[in-house]
Amino acid sequence: MKLPAWISATASAIIAVMPGCDYVNMQEMKPGITTQAEVRARMGEPGFVHWNDDGTATWEYARQPSGTNCYMISFGSNQVITKIEQVLNDANYGKVHPGMSKDDIRRLFGAPGTKQVFNNLREEIWEWRIEGMPPMDETYFMVHFDTDNGGVKKTSQRVQPKA
């Protein structure tokens, strides 16, 4: 079924503006000041809520599969932001080590853009679109899980040149 042109145009405009909205929202939200209610009003419902050991929450806003960001917004017991982090970054890629669980990886990077199982390799690969070099190419960070034990085997990256 083909969508009417105005629906396609509207959807494209919304998708094009979303990164700009995130940029504005991230500038407006401040640790120690902005509340959960204000975050919800600006960003919408989180894609996932990670519960911390101390009973506080970290909200996940993954922009996959088309975006290159995942924001983790942590709150204190007073429901005010304590930390805002864009977690798809080199420092976090370096934290991945063999044996980490899928829960550990989800906590570190947020929801992946894609998941694929390769039975012949005994691997499940989670993939995130990330900012790359050169910026016009599409760059992906991948975590390879062992399907036998569920733990991380390795990580890799791939670059898909724009045609």
DOVEX-285449 format. One record per residue: residue number from 1; chain; x, y, z of N, C-alpha, C in turn. Coordinates in steps of 0.02 Angstrom, whole numbers, always signed. Each point is the difference from the previous one (the first is absolute). Layout:
N
NUZA    nr   kette       nu       nv       nw      cau      cav      caw       cu       cv       cw
NUZA   NUM       A        X        Y        Z        X        Y        Z        X        Y        Z
...
***
This chain:
163
NUZA    nr   kette       nu       nv       nw      cau      cav      caw       cu       cv       cw
NUZA     1       A      +42      -59       +0      -42      +59       +0      +44      +62       +0
NUZA     2       A      -11      +44      -46      +38      +62       -4      -34      +54      +40
NUZA     3       A      +40      +35      +40      -27      +54      +41       -8      +63      -42
NUZA     4       A      -50      +41      +18       -7      +65      -35      +64      +41       +9
NUZA     5       A      +15      +41      -49      +61      +40       +0       +5      +45      +61
NUZA     6       A      -55      +28      +23       +3      +46      +57      +19      -37      +64
NUZA     7       A      -19      -63       +7      +18      -39      +60      +75      -14       -2
NUZA     8       A      +26      -21      -57      +72      -13       -7      +40      +63      +14
NUZA     9       A      -22      +57      -28      +35      +63      +10       -1      +21      +74
NUZA    10       A      -56       -8      +32       -6      +18      +71      +45      -45      +42
NUZA    11       A       +0      -65      -12      +42      -47      +37      +73      +17      -10
NUZA    12       A      +20      +15      -61      +70      +18      -14      +20      +64      +37
NUZA    13       A      -45      +48       +1      +15      +63      +36       +9      -12      +74
NUZA    14       A      -43      -41      +29       +5      -14      +72      +66      -36      +15
NUZA    15       A      +17      -49      -40      +62      -37      +10      +61      +46       -7
NUZA    16       A       -2      +45      -48      +55      +46      -10       +9      +49      +58
NUZA    17       A      -54      +18      +33       +2      +49      +54      +18      -33      +67
NUZA    18       A      -13      -65       +8      +11      -33      +65      +69      +12      +30
NUZA    19       A      +56       -9      -38      +65      +13      +31       +6      +72      +25
NUZA    20       A      -29      +47      -36       +1      +69      +23      -38      +10      +64
NUZA    21       A      -57      -35       +6      -39       +3      +62      +40      -27      +58
NUZA    22       A      +34      -57      -11      +42      -28      +53      +53      +50      +20
NUZA    23       A      +31      +32      -48      +52      +49      +15      -27      +55      +45
NUZA    24       A      -57      +27      -18      -31      +54      +39      -19      -26      +69
NUZA    25       A      -32      -59       +3      -20      -28      +65      +59      -13      +45
NUZA    26       A      +54      -27      -27      +59      -15      +41      +30      +64      +28
NUZA    27       A       -3      +55      -38      +27      +64      +24      -43      +29      +57
NUZA    28       A      -65      -14       -2      -46      +28      +49       -3      -39      +66
NUZA    29       A      +16      -64       -3       -4      -41      +61      +66       +3      +38
NUZA    30       A       -5      +11      +65      +59      +11      +41       +1      -46      +61
NUZA    31       A      +57      -35      +11       +6      -39      +62       -8      +45      +61
NUZA    32       A      -33      -26      +51      -12      +38      +61      -59      +47       -3
NUZA    33       A      -30       +8      -59      -55      +47       -9      -62      -33      -31
NUZA    34       A       +9      -34      -56      -56      -26      -39      -29      -63      +31
NUZA    35       A      -67       -2       +4      -34      -57      +33      -21      -53      -51
NUZA    36       A      -20      -58      +26      -26      -54      -43      -59      +25      -41
NUZA    37       A      -44      +37      +31      -60      +24      -36      +20      +45      -58
NUZA    38       A      +50      +42      +10      +23      +44      -54      +33      -40      -56
NUZA    39       A      +38      -52      +18      +31      -42      -51      -54      -35      -41
NUZA    40       A      -50      -28      +34      -55      -34      -34      -36      +48      -47
NUZA    41       A      -10      +62      +21      -34      +49      -42      +41      +17      -63
NUZA    42       A      +66       +2       +7      +43      +18      -56      +15      -59      -46
NUZA    43       A      +13      -59      +31      +26      -57      -38      -51      -55      -11
NUZA    44       A      -56       +2      +36      -48      -54       -4      +17      -56      +49
NUZA    45       A      -35      -55       -7      +13      -57      +44      +68      -31      -19
NUZA    46       A      +38      -22      +50      +63      -33      -16      -13      -67      -35
NUZA    47       A      +48      -20      -42       -6      -65      -33       +9      -57      +48
NUZA    48       A      +36      +13      +54      +12      -52      +51      +21      +36      +64
NUZA    49       A      -16      -30      +57      +22      +27      +64      +47      -51      +31
NUZA    50       A      +61      +21      +14      +50      -41      +35       -3      +19      +73
NUZA    51       A       -8      -50      +43       -2      +14      +72      +69       -9      +29
NUZA    52       A      +24      +51      +36      +66       -2      +30       -3      -35      +68
NUZA    53       A      +58      -22      +24       +4      -36      +63      -28      +39      +60
NUZA    54       A       +4      +66       -4      -24      +41      +56      -75      +18       -6
NUZA    55       A      -34      -30      -49      -72      +12       -8      -17      +57      -46
NUZA    56       A      +50      +37      -23      -13      +55      -47       -5      -29      -71
NUZA    57       A      -20      +43      -46      -11      -23      -69      +44      +37      -50
NUZA    58       A      +15      -36      -54      +32      +30      -58      -45      -14      -60
NUZA    59       A      -20      +54      -33      -45       -6      -58      +40       -3      -64
NUZA    60       A      -20      -46      -44      +34      -10      -64      -41      +30      -57
NUZA    61       A      +34      +40      -40      -30      +29      -60      +45      -18      -60
NUZA    62       A      -11      -60      -28      +39      -23      -58      -29      +31      -63
NUZA    63       A      +43      +21      -44      -22      +30      -63      +15      -46      -60
NUZA    64       A       +4      -64      +14      +12      -51      -51      -65      -18      -34
NUZA    65       A       -1      -25      -60      +58      -17      -41      +25      +56      -44
NUZA    66       A      -37      +55       -7      +20      +53      -46      +48      +51      +31
NUZA    67       A       -7      +11      +65      +43      +49      +34      +66      -30      +21
NUZA    68       A      +44      +42      +28      +66      -22      +21      +12      +13      +74
NUZA    69       A      -54      +13      +37       +6      +15      +71      -43      -45      +43
NUZA    70       A      +21       -7      +62      -42      -29      +52      +15      +40      +63
NUZA    71       A      -52      +31      +26       +8      +41      +60      -22      -40      +61
NUZA    72       A      +42       -1      +51      -17      -29      +65       -5      +59      +48
NUZA    73       A      -59       +8      +29      -12      +55      +47      -13      -31      +68
NUZA    74       A      +46      +14      +47       -4      -28      +68      -31      +50      +48
NUZA    75       A      -38      -26      +47      -35      +41      +49      +20      -20      +70
NUZA    76       A       -1      +48      +46      +11      -14      +71      -66      -20      +33
NUZA    77       A       +4      -13      +64      -61      -20      +37      -52      +56       +2
NUZA    78       A      +22      +62      -12      -46      +58       -2      -31      +10      -69
NUZA    79       A      +13      -47      -47      -27       +1      -68      +25      +60      -41
NUZA    80       A      +61      +22      +15      +33      +53      -37      +60      -31      -35
NUZA    81       A      +15      +24      -61      +56      -28      -38      +65       +6      +39
NUZA    82       A      +38      -56       +0      +67       +0      +27      +53       -3      -55
NUZA    83       A      -20      -31      -57      +49       -7      -55      -37      -11      -66
NUZA    84       A      +25      +32      -53      -23      -10      -68      +60      -24      -41
NUZA    85       A       -9      -55      -35      +56      -28      -37      -22      -25      -68
NUZA    86       A      +39      +16      -52       -8      -30      -66      +48      -59       +1
NUZA    87       A      -27      -62       +3      +40      -58      +16      +33      -35      -59
NUZA    88       A      -19      +19      -61      +33      -30      -59      +63      +41      -14
NUZA    89       A      +54      -19      +34      +63      +38       -4      +59      -47       +9
NUZA    90       A      +59      +24      -20      +61      -41       +2      +16      -26      +71
NUZA    91       A      -11      +41      +51      +16      -22      +68      -42      -61      +18
NUZA    92       A      -64       -1      -17      -42      -57      +15      +16      -60      -43
NUZA    93       A      +18      +11      -64      +18      -57      -42      +59      -38      +31
NUZA    94       A      +45      +37      +31      +59      -31      +32      -15      -38      +64
NUZA    95       A      -60       +9      +27      -19      -35      +62      -24      -72      -11
NUZA    96       A      -15      -16      -63      -27      -66      -15      +56      -52       +4
NUZA    97       A      -14      -55      +35      +49      -54       +5      -35      -67       -6
NUZA    98       A      +37      -51      -21      -30      -67       -8      -34      -23      +63
NUZA    99       A      -58      -32      -10      -38      -27      +56      -55      +45      +26
NUZA   100       A       +0      +64      -19      -53      +45      +23      -68      -26      -24
NUZA   101       A      -52      +11      +39      -67      -23      -17      -36      +49      -46
NUZA   102       A      -54      -23      -30      -42      +43      -41      -29      +57      +41
NUZA   103       A      -17      -14      +63      -26      +52      +45      +54      +54      +12
NUZA   104       A      +63      -22       +9      +55      +47      +10       +7      +46      -61
NUZA   105       A       -4      -30      -59       +9      +38      -61      -59      +48      -11
NUZA   106       A      -60      -23      +13      -60      +43       -6       +7      +60      +47
NUZA   107       A      +25      -12      +59       +8      +53      +49      +53      +51      -23
NUZA   108       A      +51      -26      -34      +55      +43      -22      -18      +42      -61
NUZA   109       A      -36      -30      -49      -12      +33      -64      -73      +14      -17
NUZA   110       A      -47      -27      +38      -70       +6      -19      -19      -52      -51
NUZA   111       A      -61       +5      -24      -26      -49      -48      +38       +5      -66
NUZA   112       A      +19      -58      -27      +35       +1      -65      -49      +15      -57
NUZA   113       A      +27      +23      -55      -40      +12      -59      -23      -65      -32
NUZA   114       A      +44      -49       +0      -18      -66      -28      +31      -55      +42
NUZA   115       A      -30      -59       -5      +26      -61      +30       -6      -54      -53
NUZA   116       A      +54      -38       -9       -1      -55      -49      +35      -60      +30
NUZA   117       A      -27      -60      -14      +30      -62      +22      +31      -35      -60
NUZA   118       A      +63      -20       +8      +36      -38      -51      +15      -69      +30
NUZA   119       A      -44      -48      -13       +6      -67      +29      +66      -33      -19
NUZA   120       A      +23       +9      -62      +62      -32      -22      +61      +26      +39
NUZA   121       A       -3      +62      +22      +55      +30      +40      -12       -7      +75
NUZA   122       A      -59      -23      +18      -21       -2      +71       +6      +69      +31
NUZA   123       A      -27      +50      -37       +3      +69      +23      -67      +34       -8
NUZA   124       A      -14      +44      +48      -53      +49       -8      +35      +67       +1
NUZA   125       A      -15      +41      -51      +34      +64       -6      -50      +57      +10
NUZA   126       A      +16      +43      +48      -39      +61      +11      +39      +57      -32
NUZA   127       A      -37      +45      -33      +32      +53      -39      -32      +67      +15
NUZA   128       A      +43      +51       +9      -21      +69      +11      +30      +43      -56
NUZA   129       A      -41      +43      -28      +26      +50      -47      +33      +54      +42
NUZA   130       A      +61      +19      -16      +37      +48      +39      +28      +55      -45
NUZA   131       A      +24      +54      +31      +32      +53      -38      +67      -27      -24
NUZA   132       A      +16      +13      -63      +61      -28      -28      +41      +51      -37
NUZA   133       A      +54      -26      -29      +45      +41      -40       +7      -33      -67
NUZA   134       A       -7      +30      -56      -27      +68       -5      -75       +0      +18
NUZA   135       A      -25      +57      +21      -69       +3      +25      -54      -20      -50
NUZA   136       A      +15       +2      -63      -51      -16      -50      -12      -76       -6
NUZA   137       A      +50      -40      +20       -8      -73       -3      -39      -22      +61
NUZA   138       A      -33      -58       -5      -35      -28      +57      +48      -47      +36
NUZA   139       A      +10      +12      +65      +45      -40      +40      -40      -38      +52
NUZA   140       A      +19      -61      +13      -36      -43      +46      +48      -32      +50
NUZA   141       A      -21       -2      +63      +36      -35      +53      -39      -64      +14
NUZA   142       A      +36      -56       +4      -33      -64       +9      +29      -38      +60
NUZA   143       A      -45      -33      +37      +20      -45      +54      -22      -70      -21
NUZA   144       A      +48      -46       +2      -12      -70      -19       -8      -42      +63
NUZA   145       A      -57      -32       +7      -13      -44      +57       +7      -73      -21
NUZA   146       A      +25      -41      +44       +4      -72      -10      -69      -29      +14
NUZA   147       A      -31      -33      -49      -68      -27      +11       +1      -60      +46
NUZA   148       A      +58      -30      +12       +3      -57      +46       -4      +22      +73
NUZA   149       A      +39      +53      +18       -1      +21      +70      -30      +70      +10
NUZA   150       A      -16      +35      -53      -33      +65       +5      +45      +59      +13
NUZA   151       A      +64      -12      +14      +46      +55      +16      +31      +31      -61
NUZA   152       A      +29      +58       +9      +35      +35      -54      +60      -40      -23
NUZA   153       A       +7       -7      -66      +60      -30      -30      +50      +54      -20
NUZA   154       A      -26      +52      -34      +44      +53      -25      -43      +59      -23
NUZA   155       A      +33      +54      -20      -34      +57      -31      +32      +12      -68
NUZA   156       A      -35      +36      -42      +27      +19      -65      -36      +63      -23
NUZA   157       A      +27      +30      -52      -32      +57      -32       +0      -11      -75
NUZA   158       A      -49      +29      -33       -1       -1      -73      -22      +69      -25
NUZA   159       A      +24      +16      -58      -17      +63      -33      -34      -17      -66
NUZA   160       A      -57      +30      -10      -38       -9      -62       +2      +66      -37
NUZA   161       A      +42       +4      -53       +4      +63      -37      -67      +18      -31
NUZA   162       A      -14      +65       +0      -61      +24      -33      +12       -2      -75
NUZA   163       A      -50      -22      -34       +7       -5      -74       -6      +67      -32
***
